[in-house]
Amino acid sequence: MGEPALNRVVSELRKAAGEEAKAPKLVQTIPRKGYRLLLGQPAPAPPVSRRFPRWLTAAAGIAAAVVALAAANWLLETAIGLIWTLRH
């Protein structure tokens, strides 16, 4: 079988399977080599992307904790100052 005939057969196979060459499910094109059948192989999982790096998430959490502690300290000092003022 010549290369043009093989290309035609692969094209017809892809049409029958309802796939495109850019999104192979059955036959993958290997540039300058040929084709690879993908039968029996699990589909590759899509890449997982994170919106933010872990260090940035951790830094934001630490910053939020510092702000919360500062606010609690300010409220506590204000309340103690108010109580001290009322007693004296």
Backbone bond lengths (Angstrom), bond angles and torsions (degrees), N, CA, C in turn:
res aa  C-N    CA-C-N  psi(-1)  N-CA   C-N-CA  omega(-1)  CA-C   N-CA-C  phi
1 M - - - 1.455 - - 1.517 107.23 -
2 G 1.316 115.61 130.49 1.460 120.47 179.72 1.519 111.69 -83.24
3 E 1.327 115.31 169.78 1.460 120.80 -178.54 1.525 113.00 -61.80
4 P 1.343 120.32 -43.04 1.469 119.40 178.29 1.527 112.56 -61.67
5 A 1.319 116.49 -38.32 1.465 119.91 179.48 1.529 110.68 -67.34
6 L 1.319 116.22 -40.73 1.465 120.50 178.12 1.524 110.42 -63.28
7 N 1.328 116.97 -43.95 1.464 120.82 178.08 1.527 111.06 -59.38
8 R 1.337 117.12 -41.56 1.458 121.27 179.58 1.529 111.03 -65.12
9 V 1.342 116.44 -42.70 1.470 120.40 179.81 1.527 110.28 -63.86
10 V 1.311 116.77 -43.45 1.476 119.95 179.07 1.518 110.05 -64.24
11 S 1.320 116.86 -40.05 1.460 120.67 177.87 1.523 111.24 -61.39
12 E 1.330 116.63 -44.35 1.469 120.60 178.71 1.529 111.22 -66.49
13 L 1.318 116.34 -37.93 1.465 120.55 177.54 1.530 110.64 -62.79
14 R 1.318 115.90 -42.29 1.470 119.58 177.99 1.522 111.76 -64.96
15 K 1.324 116.61 -40.98 1.473 120.13 177.18 1.512 110.84 -60.32
16 A 1.327 116.23 -45.52 1.466 120.86 -178.89 1.529 111.16 -63.56
17 A 1.337 116.58 -34.81 1.462 120.74 -179.10 1.528 111.61 -84.79
18 G 1.344 117.10 -10.59 1.469 120.33 179.56 1.512 112.75 72.41
19 E 1.317 116.70 36.81 1.462 119.00 179.76 1.521 110.39 -120.90
20 E 1.321 114.59 164.96 1.460 121.57 177.69 1.519 108.41 -113.42
21 A 1.313 116.23 155.68 1.464 120.65 -179.43 1.530 111.43 -64.03
22 K 1.333 117.18 -29.41 1.466 120.46 -178.35 1.523 112.87 -78.18
23 A 1.334 117.47 -18.10 1.465 121.62 178.58 1.525 108.33 -131.40
24 P 1.343 117.37 72.09 1.460 120.16 -173.81 1.524 112.80 -71.22
25 K 1.323 115.19 139.01 1.454 122.74 173.81 1.518 109.97 -122.27
26 L 1.324 115.73 -25.36 1.454 121.53 -174.96 1.523 111.89 -119.11
27 V 1.328 116.81 -45.94 1.463 121.65 -177.68 1.521 108.78 -129.80
28 Q 1.325 115.67 123.38 1.457 120.94 179.47 1.529 108.43 -104.87
29 T 1.312 116.76 135.55 1.459 121.57 176.35 1.523 108.79 -86.40
30 I 1.320 116.51 126.43 1.456 122.35 175.16 1.531 105.69 -104.74
31 P 1.342 118.06 108.64 1.460 120.53 -175.10 1.534 112.36 -53.70
32 R 1.327 115.17 133.33 1.461 125.48 177.98 1.521 114.50 61.72
33 K 1.328 117.49 10.38 1.464 121.27 179.37 1.527 111.45 -121.37
34 G 1.351 115.37 -50.69 1.455 118.77 -177.00 1.513 111.56 151.83
35 Y 1.327 115.29 -136.56 1.469 121.36 -176.28 1.513 109.59 -128.63
36 R 1.336 115.40 155.95 1.459 121.67 175.88 1.521 108.13 -129.18
37 L 1.336 116.04 127.19 1.462 120.17 174.96 1.517 108.56 -78.21
38 L 1.306 116.74 134.49 1.461 121.75 -177.69 1.520 112.20 -103.20
39 L 1.296 117.73 16.69 1.464 121.05 -179.78 1.519 110.58 -66.17
40 G 1.311 116.04 137.90 1.454 120.86 176.35 1.512 114.21 78.67
41 Q 1.303 118.11 -2.27 1.448 120.67 177.43 1.521 108.86 -100.19
42 P 1.319 116.97 136.09 1.468 117.71 176.82 1.520 110.41 -67.15
43 A 1.292 114.21 148.52 1.468 119.20 178.21 1.522 108.52 -67.15
44 P 1.322 117.57 138.54 1.459 118.81 179.47 1.519 110.88 -65.83
45 A 1.308 115.00 141.03 1.465 120.09 179.27 1.523 109.14 -71.63
46 P 1.321 116.72 142.84 1.461 118.31 177.89 1.525 109.63 -65.30
47 P 1.315 117.25 146.85 1.461 119.37 -179.47 1.526 110.87 -64.38
48 V 1.310 114.73 140.66 1.461 120.54 179.37 1.517 107.66 -92.67
49 S 1.293 115.75 125.05 1.461 118.86 178.41 1.515 108.99 -116.84
50 R 1.298 114.51 137.51 1.457 119.75 176.52 1.512 108.12 -97.42
51 R 1.299 115.35 146.64 1.463 118.75 178.45 1.516 110.74 -73.00
52 F 1.344 117.03 -37.56 1.450 121.59 -178.01 1.526 108.89 -132.31
53 P 1.326 117.43 147.54 1.464 119.76 175.27 1.525 110.51 -66.04
54 R 1.316 115.94 155.00 1.471 119.53 -178.21 1.518 112.31 -60.55
55 W 1.336 116.88 -39.33 1.456 118.62 -178.02 1.519 111.36 -63.15
56 L 1.323 116.58 -33.67 1.459 120.23 179.91 1.530 110.31 -70.40
57 T 1.325 116.42 -39.88 1.466 120.59 177.09 1.530 110.13 -63.48
58 A 1.341 116.36 -43.18 1.471 120.32 178.78 1.526 110.74 -63.84
59 A 1.331 117.06 -42.82 1.463 120.45 179.63 1.522 111.21 -62.84
60 A 1.323 116.80 -39.45 1.469 120.56 178.32 1.526 110.33 -65.12
61 G 1.323 117.08 -39.78 1.469 120.68 177.86 1.515 111.92 -64.28
62 I 1.327 116.58 -42.64 1.463 120.46 178.59 1.523 110.45 -65.31
63 A 1.328 117.11 -42.03 1.462 120.53 178.37 1.528 110.96 -61.92
64 A 1.332 116.71 -41.20 1.469 120.26 178.56 1.531 110.53 -64.06
65 A 1.327 117.03 -38.85 1.466 120.26 178.86 1.524 110.96 -66.26
66 V 1.324 117.83 -40.50 1.467 121.54 178.41 1.524 110.36 -63.46
67 V 1.318 117.18 -43.71 1.465 120.91 178.60 1.529 110.20 -63.21
68 A 1.333 117.51 -42.16 1.464 120.66 179.88 1.530 110.68 -64.28
69 L 1.346 117.01 -41.73 1.467 119.78 178.26 1.524 111.58 -66.18
70 A 1.322 117.20 -39.72 1.470 120.41 178.10 1.527 110.57 -63.94
71 A 1.327 116.83 -41.61 1.467 120.26 178.62 1.532 110.47 -65.37
72 A 1.324 117.38 -41.44 1.471 120.43 178.42 1.521 110.34 -64.48
73 N 1.324 117.75 -41.10 1.467 121.59 178.50 1.524 110.66 -63.14
74 W 1.332 116.85 -44.09 1.464 120.46 179.11 1.525 110.99 -61.92
75 L 1.337 116.76 -44.58 1.466 119.64 178.58 1.518 111.59 -63.15
76 L 1.330 116.55 -40.51 1.464 120.13 179.63 1.524 111.04 -65.30
77 E 1.331 117.51 -45.48 1.468 120.41 178.40 1.525 111.42 -63.32
78 T 1.331 117.45 -38.23 1.464 121.04 178.04 1.526 110.65 -64.71
79 A 1.326 115.83 -43.48 1.470 119.65 -179.95 1.528 110.72 -65.92
80 I 1.344 117.96 -42.18 1.466 121.09 178.87 1.526 110.27 -65.01
81 G 1.328 116.28 -41.11 1.472 119.77 178.28 1.514 111.31 -63.53
82 L 1.315 117.38 -39.17 1.460 121.28 179.34 1.519 110.56 -66.90
83 I 1.322 116.77 -43.39 1.474 120.36 178.03 1.512 110.06 -63.32
84 W 1.338 118.37 -44.04 1.467 121.31 -179.96 1.521 110.85 -61.91
85 T 1.345 116.39 -40.11 1.475 121.24 179.46 1.526 109.65 -65.33
86 L 1.296 118.88 -39.86 1.472 121.63 -178.32 1.517 111.14 -70.11
87 R 1.306 119.09 -30.86 1.472 121.93 -178.13 1.534 111.67 -81.19
88 H 1.291 118.75 -23.52 1.470 120.14 -176.01 1.482 111.01 -110.54
